[in-house]
Amino acid sequence: MLNPAATVSHASANDHSCVLLIEGLAGRLLLTGDIAMDTEPVVSAALGSGPRPVLQVPHHGSASSSSADFIAAVKPAFAVVSAGWRNRFGHPRPEVMARYAAAGVMVFNTAVDGAVQIEFPADAPTYVAARWRLLERRYWRE
């Protein structure tokens, strides 16, 4: 558990999100919750060394998250945005996606891709095994 940290006691409720680093022999996954840029340095400092993690994009890709410094510090293998189709907040924000693109990070978006299935094989790099919207179009009607 990388957050909440004692140093963010003054932060907003979103910055008190539970941030988990899940590690195993086959790779790492960083689940960031709804943290914003103010808390990103705390999380990146606590991340430590190891293989490049798969990153769940903070706060669904809101404009208040995913600073260029955070992306550079985490160095994600790739990232996944958890967002709803045509959501009222416009997540992920175009300027956030531009920061990931500028850093050369491939981003998958559940609003477009549906469920993103990630495999962490022990003998190969982590990869996206399936994007369910491509496999099961309009799955909610069946």
N, C-alpha and C positions, 0 to 999 in steps of 0.2 A: 504494500500500500504506500504510494508516494504522496498522496494528498488525502485529506486536508492536513496541512502542516501547522504547527503552532505559530509560525511566522505570518499566517494569513488570517489572524483573528479579526482584523478590521475589514476583511474582504466581503464582497457581496455573497449572497446565498449560492450563486452559481460557482463562485470560486471555492466553495466548501465541498464541491463535488468529490466523490470518491474516485481517485485515479489509481488504477491497478496496472502493475507490470506483471504479466504472466510469462514465466520463463520455463523452458524445458531444454532438453538436449537438442531438439530440432529447431528451436528459434524462440523469438520473443514477440509478444503482442502488448501494445500499450493502449489501454482503455482510458480515455481522458475525461469522460463526462462533459460537463458544461463549463469547464474552466475558460477564463478569458486571458488576455495578454498579460495582465498583472500577475497571474499565478504561473504562467508558463515558465519563467526562469526558475522557480522553485522546483517544478516538476523536472525540467531538463537537467538541473544540477543533481537531483536525486536519482536520475536514470542510471548513472554509472556506465561502465564500459561493457561491451558485449556485442553480439551480432546486431546488425541493423534491425530494429523492430518493425513490425507492421503497425501502423498508426491508425487508430480511430480518430478521425479529424475532430478536434475540440469543438464543442457547442454547435454541432451540425453544420459547421462552416460559416458561422455568423461573422459579421464584420468586426466583432470585438475579439476574435480569436485568430490563432494561426499566424503569429508574427513571423516575419522572415527570419529573425534570430532563433525562434523556437524550431522552425523547420530545419534550419542549418545545424542546430545543436542535436536534434533527435536523429537526423539523417535517415528517415524512414526508407525501408525497402520499397514500400508502396503504402498508400493510404486508402481508407474507406470512409466515406461520408454516410452517416445514417440520417437520411432525410426523406420526407414524404413527397410524393408526386405533387407538383404544383402547390406546395405548402404556402401558407399566407405570409411567411417571413421571408420568402425568396432565398431560402437556404439550399445549397451553399451559395454564398455571395460571389459574384464574378471576380471581385478584387482578391478574394481569398484563393480562389482557384488559380488565379494568375500568379500568386506567390508560390504555390506548389509547382506550377508549370515552369516558372523561372528557376526553381531549384532542381528541376528534372525529375520530380516525383510523380509517378503515375497514380492517378486517383480514380477509384471506383465509387460510384454514387448509387445508393440503394433506390433513389427515386427513379433512376434510369435503368439500372441493372437488376433491380429486385434484390433478393437475398444473395449475398456474396459468400460463396463457400471457399474457405481458405484451407489449404493443406500445408502441414509442417512436416515433411518427410525427414527422417534422420539422415538420409544419404543424398539429399539434393536440396537446392534452394527452395525456400517457401514460395508458393505460387497460388494463384486463384484458379481453383478447379472448376467452378461453375458460377455463372451469373444467371439466376433462375428466371428472370424475366425473358431472357433469350431462349431458355429451354422450355418454359411453360407459359406461353403468352396467355394473358388474361386468366391466370390460374384461379382468381377469386370467383370466377363464374362456374367453375366445375365442381 
